[in-house]
Amino acid sequence: MTLVLALSSSDPLVVAVVGALFGGVLVTLADRGLGSVLSLAGVHLYWYSTDFSEPSTLIVAGLTMAGVLSLVGTLFGETVAERFGRPSRLSIGLAGLAGVVLLALSAPIAGLGVALLVVFLVEYRRKRRVGSATAVVFATVVGSIATRDVRVLLTGSILAVMLVVLFL
């Protein structure tokens, strides 16, 4: 209710920015296109309208990275994962086990990082080539970003950060 009241008394630019941010999440959720482009448009429109003073350059850079990552996942994720992926079943099993254990013990990013490290180590041991193991890890990351849930999480995070910037 507070958001509706704040938007009704705001200038049209803020309404357009919030509309673009919510639109980005909804388009991504519906899996109908490039919702991250809408989210990035909202971020950069607001940043431009404040003469690049709010939010900070660091926040804009982080939000832009999240949006670009979502965009790359949308455009190329399945292709890259199919072309370079194919980790062994042993890699998948050990990475899943390590990820679940660390997810229970620490932050989600640590679980993801260790899972990727396990995939790299198993693939390196299997093929004895750093380039090949790195390609499998890269494909695993891009393939996971390609999933709709991760893209919704990225655009939703952009929305949440910008709502804090706009209304707090």
C-alpha positions as CSV (number, residue, x, y, z in Angstrom):
1,M,0.0,0.0,0.0
2,T,2.9,2.4,0.8
3,L,4.4,1.7,-2.6
4,V,1.2,2.6,-4.4
5,L,0.8,5.8,-2.4
6,A,4.4,6.7,-3.0
7,L,4.1,6.1,-6.7
8,S,0.8,8.1,-7.0
9,S,2.5,11.2,-5.7
10,S,5.8,10.7,-7.5
11,D,6.9,12.2,-10.8
12,P,6.2,10.3,-14.0
13,L,9.9,9.3,-14.3
14,V,9.9,7.3,-11.1
15,V,6.6,5.6,-12.2
16,A,8.3,4.7,-15.6
17,V,11.4,3.3,-13.8
18,V,9.3,1.2,-11.4
19,G,7.2,0.0,-14.3
20,A,10.3,-1.0,-16.3
21,L,11.7,-2.8,-13.2
22,F,8.5,-4.8,-12.5
23,G,8.1,-5.4,-16.2
24,G,11.5,-6.9,-16.4
25,V,10.7,-9.4,-13.7
26,L,7.3,-10.2,-15.2
27,V,8.6,-10.7,-18.7
28,T,11.4,-13.0,-17.3
29,L,8.9,-14.9,-15.2
30,A,6.6,-15.4,-18.2
31,D,9.7,-16.6,-20.2
32,R,8.6,-14.4,-23.1
33,G,11.7,-12.5,-24.0
34,L,14.4,-10.2,-22.7
35,G,13.2,-9.1,-19.3
36,S,16.7,-8.2,-18.3
37,V,16.7,-5.4,-20.9
38,L,13.7,-3.8,-19.3
39,S,15.4,-4.1,-15.9
40,L,18.6,-2.5,-17.2
41,A,16.5,0.2,-18.9
42,G,14.9,1.1,-15.5
43,V,18.3,1.2,-13.7
44,H,20.0,3.3,-16.3
45,L,17.1,5.6,-16.8
46,Y,17.0,6.4,-13.1
47,W,20.7,6.8,-12.9
48,Y,20.7,9.2,-15.9
49,S,17.9,11.2,-14.4
50,T,19.9,11.8,-11.2
51,D,22.9,13.0,-13.2
52,F,24.7,9.8,-12.3
53,S,24.7,10.6,-8.6
54,E,22.2,8.0,-7.3
55,P,22.7,5.0,-7.0
56,S,26.5,4.9,-6.7
57,T,28.6,3.8,-9.7
58,L,29.4,0.6,-7.8
59,I,25.8,-0.4,-7.4
60,V,25.0,0.5,-11.0
61,A,27.9,-1.7,-12.1
62,G,26.7,-4.6,-10.0
63,L,23.2,-4.3,-11.2
64,T,24.4,-4.0,-14.8
65,M,26.5,-7.2,-14.4
66,A,23.4,-9.0,-13.1
67,G,21.4,-7.8,-16.0
68,V,24.0,-8.7,-18.6
69,L,24.5,-12.1,-17.0
70,S,20.8,-12.7,-17.3
71,L,20.8,-11.5,-20.9
72,V,23.7,-13.8,-21.8
73,G,21.9,-16.7,-20.2
74,T,18.8,-15.9,-22.2
75,L,20.5,-15.6,-25.5
76,F,23.3,-18.2,-25.4
77,G,22.9,-20.3,-22.3
78,E,21.4,-23.5,-23.8
79,T,23.7,-23.4,-26.8
80,V,26.9,-23.0,-24.8
81,A,25.9,-25.6,-22.3
82,E,25.1,-28.1,-25.0
83,R,28.2,-27.4,-27.0
84,F,30.8,-27.3,-24.2
85,G,29.1,-29.0,-21.3
86,R,28.6,-32.7,-20.7
87,P,30.3,-33.1,-17.4
88,S,30.7,-36.7,-16.4
89,R,28.2,-38.3,-14.1
90,L,30.9,-38.5,-11.4
91,S,31.3,-34.7,-11.6
92,I,27.6,-34.1,-11.4
93,G,27.2,-36.4,-8.4
94,L,30.2,-35.1,-6.4
95,A,29.4,-31.5,-7.2
96,G,25.8,-32.0,-6.2
97,L,26.8,-33.6,-2.9
98,A,29.4,-30.9,-2.2
99,G,27.0,-28.1,-3.0
100,V,24.2,-29.5,-0.8
101,V,26.6,-30.1,2.2
102,L,28.1,-26.6,1.9
103,L,24.7,-25.0,1.3
104,A,23.6,-26.4,4.7
105,L,26.8,-25.2,6.4
106,S,27.4,-21.8,4.8
107,A,26.1,-19.2,2.3
108,P,24.6,-20.3,-1.0
109,I,27.5,-18.7,-3.0
110,A,30.0,-21.0,-1.2
111,G,28.0,-24.0,-2.1
112,L,28.0,-23.0,-5.8
113,G,31.7,-22.1,-5.7
114,V,32.6,-25.5,-4.3
115,A,30.4,-27.3,-6.7
116,L,32.1,-25.6,-9.6
117,L,35.5,-26.3,-8.1
118,V,34.6,-30.0,-7.8
119,V,33.4,-30.1,-11.4
120,F,36.7,-28.5,-12.5
121,L,38.9,-30.9,-10.5
122,V,37.0,-34.1,-11.6
123,E,37.0,-33.0,-15.2
124,Y,40.7,-32.1,-15.0
125,R,41.6,-35.4,-13.5
126,R,39.5,-37.2,-16.1
127,K,40.9,-35.4,-19.2
128,R,44.2,-33.9,-17.9
129,R,43.6,-30.7,-19.7
130,V,43.0,-27.3,-18.0
131,G,41.3,-25.9,-21.0
132,S,38.8,-28.7,-21.3
133,A,38.0,-28.6,-17.6
134,T,37.6,-24.9,-17.7
135,A,35.2,-25.1,-20.7
136,V,33.0,-27.6,-18.8
137,V,32.8,-25.3,-15.8
138,F,32.1,-22.3,-17.9
139,A,29.3,-24.2,-19.7
140,T,27.9,-25.4,-16.4
141,V,27.7,-21.8,-15.2
142,V,26.1,-20.4,-18.4
143,G,23.8,-23.4,-18.6
144,S,22.6,-22.8,-15.0
145,I,22.1,-19.1,-15.7
146,A,20.0,-20.0,-18.7
147,T,17.3,-21.5,-16.4
148,R,14.3,-19.3,-16.0
149,D,14.5,-19.5,-12.2
150,V,18.0,-18.0,-12.1
151,R,17.1,-15.3,-14.5
152,V,14.0,-14.4,-12.4
153,L,16.2,-14.3,-9.4
154,L,18.6,-11.9,-11.1
155,T,15.9,-9.5,-12.4
156,G,14.1,-9.8,-9.0
157,S,17.4,-8.8,-7.3
158,I,17.7,-5.8,-9.6
159,L,14.1,-4.8,-8.7
160,A,14.7,-5.2,-5.0
161,V,17.9,-3.1,-4.9
162,M,16.3,-0.3,-7.0
163,L,13.2,-0.2,-4.7
164,V,15.5,0.3,-1.8
165,V,17.3,3.1,-3.7
166,L,14.1,4.7,-4.8
167,F,12.0,4.6,-1.6
168,L,14.5,4.4,1.4
